[in-house]
Amino acid sequence: MSIQAVLLPLFVEVALTFVLLYWMAYQRTSALSAGEIEPRNVALREPNWPQRMTQVANAFQNQLELPVLFYVLTILSLMTRHADLVFVLLAWVFVVCRVVHAYIHVTSNDIRRRGLAFGVGALVLTIMWAIFMIRILLGI
């Protein structure tokens, strides 16, 4: 597979993370500037942000958790030349699950649907890691 094909899902995941980061920053800065929030009430990560801002912040935070394993696997797969069509297809499934998870997180926040998107993504990532480990350990 080409480097572009392997890295494109990773780039989409990174873009999602930055979109959520800047959305969160905009919301927080606007709320602080408008006097809706007292800085002392949130200065030490107290959970005093309005619900909508907390949803976006949580969606952003989630992009810094499970996707780290995706980033590492993508880099290792490229370095070891184990990034094939199966890897790229599974990578896209994982990233689509992350986009859906984030969308649900910042809209309805339906925990069942959000949990399903998370679970499918986690399962796909687990499969990706299992394939990679088996190939490396067996020299395939």
N, C-alpha and C positions, 0 to 999 in steps of 0.2 A: 504494500500500500504506500501511497505517496505520503510524505510528511504532512502536506496540507490536509489530506483526508483524515489522517490520524489526529491532527491537532485542532481541526475545526470544531468538533464537539467540546473540546476543552476550552476553546476560545469563547464559545457560546456560554458555557458555564461561568467563565470569568466575567463576561459581559453582564450576565444576570446578577452576579455578585456586586459589580460596580453600580448597576442601575439601582439595586436595593440600597446600597450604601448612600448614594447621593440623594435618593428619595427620602431616606431616613434623615439625613443631614439637613435637607431643605425643610422638612416638617418640623424638626426640632428647632432649627434656627428661627423659623417663622414664628413658632409658638413662643419662644423666648423673647424675640423682638416685640411681639404683640403684647407681651405681659401676661400671656395665658398661663405661663408656668413660672414659678419662683425658682431661680437657679439653686438656691440652697435646698430645695425639696428634691432635687435630682442629682446633686453634685457628687454623691457617693454611690451612684447606681441604684438609688432607691427607686422602687417601682411606681413612681408617681406621674409618669407620662400618661396622657390620655390613651384610651384603648386603641384607637386607630394607629397612633404612632408606635405603640407597643407591638402591634401586629407586624408592621413593616420592619421594626427593629428585630423582632424574633425571626422573621423570614430572612433577614440579612445574616443574623447569627447562625442560622441553620446552614447557610452556604459556607460557613467556615468550619463545619464539623465533618459530616460524611464525605463531602466532596474532596477533602484532603486526601483520602485514600484513592480517589479517582485520579487526582493530579499525580500522585506518586506512581500509580500503576501505569498511567499514560507515559510518563517519562521513562520508567523501567522498560516498558514494552518497546519504546522507540530505541533505547540504548541496546537492547538485546535482540533487536530485529524480530520481535514476536508480535508486532502489531499487524494483524492481517484483516481480512474482510470481516471475519467473525468479531474481532475486537472492535472494529469501527461500528458495526451494526449494534452491538451491545452498548457501546459508548453512547450512541445516539439514543437508545432506549433509556439509559440512565439519565442523560441530560434532559430529555423530554419529561421524564418523571420529576426531575428537580424543578423544571419550569412550571409544571402543573402543580407541584407541591407549593411553590412560592405563590402562584396565582391564587390558589385556594386560601393560603395563609393570609394574603392581603385583601381578600374579598369576603367570602362567606365565613371563612375560618371553620368550616365544617370538619370537625376532628376525625370523623369516620372517613370522609373522602381524602382528607389530608394524610391520614394514617395509611390509607391504601396506596396513595402515590408514593409516600415515603417507603413503605414496605416493599413495593415492587422495585423501586430504585435500589434499595438495599440488597434485595435478592439478586438483582441483575449484577450489581457490583461484586457481590459474593461469588457469583458464577464466573465473572471475569477474573477475579483473583484466583479462584480454584483452577481455571484453565491455565492461567499463567504459571502458577506454581507447579502444576503437573508437567507442563511443557519444559520448564526449567529443570526440574528434578529428574525427569526422564530423558532429558537431552533431545526432546522432539523438536 
